[in-house]
Amino acid sequence: MENKKFVTRTTATDLFRFQIYHMYMGVMGFLLGLLAVVALADLIGNFSNMTTGTRAICIILILWAIVLNPVNMYFRAKKQAQTVELFKNPIELEIDEKGLTIIQGENGGLVEWKNITKIVILKKLAIFYMGKVRAHLLPLDQIPETADEAVELVKKHATGIKLVNRRKSRRKQA
């Protein structure tokens, strides 16, 4: 019976990573990328034939997809982290064979593995989805010495759950 406890706090950076993942790894990210590429190709290929207004629109589309949207998302995440009471208290997370035990202050409980629909493990963040609108974040950069252990525990216990692992394990130093 192997289990591990982690204590973390969700920060604006964690919320930003979560929002960036959702925005740019789905259909919307594909469309934004396609829009930026088409605008750039049009700008490069037809620069001399374009009017100033068309050039400005292409530049605005490229900047919006690559710069303005992520900056806006960061400020939204920062505001959310400062104003939402949920993110002000530390979260205790325990991973075991039954599921995830999540405790924040006096509230919390067990989320069984069967209730988790998808797990995404990024370089510095693990996202546990419990349906389409509920998710729990485990900031792996806050537990650097045990992050690989946490990922391995999730892989071991979360059998049958869609698992997206974009994190490479660190090499053991001798």
Salt bridges, closest charged atoms under 4 A:
GLU2 OE1 - LYS156 NZ 3.20
ASP14 OD1 - ARG17 NH1 3.57
GLU112 OE1 - LYS114 NZ 3.43
ASP141 OD2 - ARG17 NH1 3.14
ASP148 OD1 - ARG167 NH1 2.32
GLU149 OE1 - LYS4 NZ 3.97
GLU152 OE2 - LYS155 NZ 3.58
